[in-house]
Amino acid sequence: MLSIVVAKQTRDVGLRMALGARGRDVLTLVLRRAAGMLIPGLVAGLFLALLLTRVLEALLFEVTPRDPATFLGGTLVLGLTGALASLIPALRATRVNPVETLNAE
């Protein structure tokens, strides 16, 4: 999802870089947008997982339905995966050539 957003905003990123934004500024901008999508998704997923523990209780083996370590571990794994996945489009956005972007139109 973030890759599509970054691809659609190439002109915006190119304009920012032409006006003096450094690669670090662009990286921070994209990663903040990623966090804006990732954190609410993690919170919603955690809430839904807590609601569905009774349904999934029969599928669990040697784990209590509301085991804090399992919830924390799953949230951390998904959060780190989302953060690493958002790093790829963020790094791609830092390599935008402002001159080519502005000349494209």
N, C-alpha and C positions, 0 to 999 in steps of 0.2 A: 504494500500500500504506500509506504513511504517512498519507494522508488518511483512510483507513478507521480506522486506529488512533486518530488524533486525534478523529475523530467519535465513536468508542465511548468515549473517555475525557473527554468534555465535562464530565461530572459531577465527575470528579477535578480537572480544570483549574479549574472553577468554585469548587470547595471550596478549592483552593490560593489562588485569588485572593481569596476571601472571608476567608481567614485572613491575608491581607497580602502575598501574592506579587505582585510587580510584573509588568508585561508583559514586561520584559526577562528575568525569571526563567523565565517560561513559554516564551518564545522559545528560551532556552538549553536548557531541558529537551527541547523538541521537536526542536531541531536535533541534540542529542546522540543522541537515539533514531534520528534519520535517519542520522547518522554510523555508528551501530551496525549499520545495515543496509547502508549504502553501501560502507563500507570492506571488509568481508568479500566483498561482491559483486565489487568491483573486483579484489581479490586473486585470487579464484577465477577470474574471467574472464581475468585476465592469465596465470594458470597454465594454464588450458585453451587459451588462444591459443598459448602456447609449445608445448604438446603437439600441437596441430593444424597447426603450420607445415608439416610435410611433406605433409599432405593438401592444404593450400591453396597450396602452392608453384606449382602449375601455373596458378593463377588470378592470380598477382601479375605486374605489369608494371613493369619497371625499379625494383624494390624487392627487396632480399634478404629471405629468409624471416624472419630474426630481426633486422631493422633496428631499432636502439634508438630512433631518432627516431620511427619509426612507432608503436612500442609506447607510448612516452611520450606522443606526441600523442593517440593514441586513448584512453589512460587519462585524460589531462587533460580531453579533450572529454567523455567519459562522466561523469567525476567532477564537472565543473562543471555539466553538465546535471542530474545527480542532486541537486546542492546547490541549484540554482535551483528545481528541481521541489519540493524539500522546504521551500523558503521560503514557498510559498503556504499549505500547511496550518499552518505555524508562525505565520504572521501572522494567519491566521484564528483560531487558538487564543488569541492575545493579545486578541482582541475579544470573548471570551466574557463575557457579563454574569453575574456570580456570583449575583445575586438571582434572575434568571429561571431559572438552572440549578438552584438549590436549591429553588425553588418548583415545579419541574416534576414533582416526585414527591410 
